[in-house]
Amino acid sequence: MSVRNVVPRRLRCWSSHWTVIVLLGLCSSSFAADWPSTLTREPPGNFPELRPLRANYRFGWAGLTAATGEVHFTAPSEDNFQLDGTGQTIGFVRALWKLDAKHHAVANSQTLRPIETQQTENYRNKKLVTRLSFTNKGVTSARTESRDGSTAAKTRHFDFTDLFDLHSAMLYLRSQPLTDSSVHRVVVYATTNAYLATVTVVGRDEISVRAGSYKAIKLDLRLSRVGKHLELEPHRKFRRATIWVSDDRNRILLRIEAQIFVGTVFAELQSVRFDDAR
């Protein structure tokens, strides 16, 4: 009689079950330790550059508009792209949570790498100013918080090559072919933390927003926080997001639906005007 026949069926199943778990664990550990090797490192693609534009968005949840914002994208020189944005809460939401925000970002037009970012957030009882300075080696984040007449400043350094900010990540990803089922992984530094962003091209879609009806590219976004020692950690507030960008020469952001800790929130394009009027 073989050993297999002697071992009870339940024990064999239990053993097989835990073998699978161990193997998956080893695979996960391997990815966690070696995730930088999975990053997308292709140079910027040859998709047409984004044209200078002004776009207005609304933000909210469950169909309720909670905030509005405007972005202005320009090319102030041959070497740089620039994004300037403003946003504010509105209506009864503003009575509960006042926020006025400004965002300024500059990226290299050839490499699509970030150069500098500055974000100002004015709340009812405090003001936050964050400045990011990028180099080939990493980023320095300087944040100042003003409250009740006092000011506190904190500076952080994050050493990692191939970093993006939100603006440059958008420019880089839109430059890629974005073929169906393709996956792109980039590290994005936003205000005070770095995140591994995994963007999967779900496919082609059609979507209607306030600005009009568009053929669109549908993307899935997942985020993991990158720790001080490059360990990956779950994002505490963000679960996943679905993003639609126009499937045309412009590839502008049309809509985002994000699942976060309070439910599903959205951002949607209300209007867009290209500065070159073409």
N, C-alpha and C positions, 0 to 999 in steps of 0.2 A: 504494500500500500504506500502511495506517495505521501510526502510531507504535506502537499497541498490538500489532500483529502483528509488529513488528520486535523488541520487547522480549521476551526469553526468558521462558517461563512461570514457571520457578523464581524469576527475579528479580522478576516481578510478585507472586508469592506471598510472597516475602520482604518486599517493600515493603508489601504489605497487612498482613502479620503485624506489622511494626514500627509501622505506622500505628495499629493497634488498641492496641498497647502504649503508645504515646505518648498516645493519647486517654485511656486508662485512667489513665495516670500523671497527666495534667492534671486529671482528675476527682478522683483521690485527693488530689492536692496542694491542689485547691480545697477539698475537704472538710476536710483537715488544717488549712488556714488559717482556714476559716470555720466550724469545728465548733460554736462557741458558739451560732450561729444555729439549729442543729438541736435544741437542748435543748427539752425539754417544759416549757412555762411556764404551762400552765393552772393556775388556782387549785385548792386542794384540792377534791376531788369531794364529792358529797353522800351517799356510801356511809356507812352507820351507823358510828359510832366504835367502836374496839376496846374491849371490855368488860374491866374489871380481871380479871387472871388470874394463875395460877401454872402454869408448864409445865416439864416435865423432858425433857431430850434426851440422847441418847447420840451419841457421835462415834467414827468409826473408818474402817477401810478393809478391803476384801475380806471383809466380814461380821464382822470382828474389832472389838470395842469397845475403844477406847483411852482414852476420856475420857467424863465425864458433866458435865452442867451443868443449872442451874435458872435460870429467868427469872421475875421478878415485875413485872408491868405494872400501874401504878396511875394514878389521876388525883388527885393530892394537893390540887389547887385547880381553880377554874374556868378558870384560864389555862394550866395546865401538865399535860403528860403526863410520866410518869417510868418509866424502865426500870432495874431493878437485877438483875444477873446474877452468878452464880458458876460456876466450872468448875474441873475438876482432872483430870489424867491418873490412870489407875487400873491395877491389875494389874502385869504384867511391863513394860508400857510405862512406868509410873511409875519403875520401877527403872532404866530407861535414860534417861528424860527427865522429870524432875520439873517440874511446872507447877501452880501454884494461881493462879487469875485472878479478879479482881472487875471488874465493869463497871457504871458509873452514868451515866445519860444523862437529860437534861431537854429537852423540846421544847415550843414554844408550841402550845397546843391549837387555836388559831384558824388560824394560818398553817401549822402543821406544820413549822416551821423549827426547827433546833437552837438551844439556848441554851448548854448546857455538857455536856461529857463528861469523865469521869475513868476511867482504866483502870489497874489495878495488876496486874503480873505478877511472881510470885515463882518464880524458878527455883532450882536447887540452889546455884548460886554467884553469883547476882546478882538484883537487884530493879529492875524498871522501873516508873516511875509517869509516866503521860502525862495531861496536862490540856489540854483544848481549850476555848477561849472563842470563841464565835461572835458576830458582829455582822452588820449588813446589808452591810458592805463585805468581809467575809472571816472569817478565823479566825487565832487565835494558838495555836500548839502549844508547850507547855512540857514537856520530858521530862527526868526525872532518873534516872540509872543509879547504883545503889549496888553496889559490889563490893569485897570484901576490906577493909572499913573506910573506903574512899574513895568520894566522891560526885562525879559529873560531871553538869552541867546544860546543856541546850541549848534555845534558844527559836527558833522559826521563825514567820514570818508569811506567810500566803498570801492575797493580795487577789483576791477573786472573788465576785461577787454570786450569789445563788441557790444557795448551798452547802447540802448536807445532811450529816449523819453517818449511821451505819448505822441507828440507831433512827428518826430522822425520815424517812429515805428509805423505810423500810418502811411507816411510817404514811401517807406521801404516796402511794406507789404503790398501797396497798390501798384508798385513798379513790377511785381512778379507776375508770371503768367496766370496764376490763380486757376489752374485747371481743376476740374471736379475731383474730389477725394484727395487732393494734395494737402500736405500738412506742413506748417511752418512754425518753428519754435524760435522765439527771440526773448531776450531779457530786457525788460523795461524798468527804468528807475523813475518812480513817481513820488515826488515830494521827499519822503524820508525812508522809503523801502524799495527793494528790488523785487521784481516778480518774473517768474518764468511764464510767458504767455504762449499757449499752444493754440494755434489758429488752424482749423480744419475747413476746407472748402466743401460745404455740404452739397452744393449744386446750384442750378439756375432757378430763378423764381420770378414772379411778377408781384409787385406791391404798389399800393396806392397810399400816398401820404398827402398832407395839405399842399405840398408844392407840386403835386401831379402824380401821374401813373408812370411807373418805370419797369423795365426789365432789370432784374437785379441779380447780383451774386450773393448767395446766402452763406454766411460763415458761422462757425461755432467757436466760441472762445472759452478756454479754461485757464485759470490762474493758480499758481502756487507761489507762496512767499519764499524768497531766498534768504536764508539766515546768514549770520555773521561768518560762519564757517562753510558757507555754500551748501548747507543742508536745506532740503526742500520741506516746507511746512504747509499745511492746508491754510487757505485764506479763511479767516474767521468770519468775514461778513459776505464774501462773494462766493456764489456757487457756480454759475455759468452764465453765458450770454449768447444771444443770437443777434447777428449783425447783418444788415442788408446794405450793400453799396451798389450804385448804379452800374449796370453792365454796358458801359459805353466808353468813349474816350476820356470821360471825366472821372469816373469811379469816385463819386462823391458819397459821403455818408448819408444814407436815407433814414434809417431807423435802427435803434438798439433796444432790445428787450433783455433785461438782466434780472436774474434771480438772486436776490440778496437776502439778508437775514430778516428783513421786514416784509418780504414778498417780492412781487415783480414790479420793477420800475422801467420807465422807457424814456428815450429821447427820440424826437421825430423832426425831420426837416419841414420847415414852414414855408420858406422861400429861399431862392438863390439867384444871385446876379453876378455874371462874370464881368470883370473890369474891362476885358478887351471887346465885349459886346459882339462876339462871334457866335 
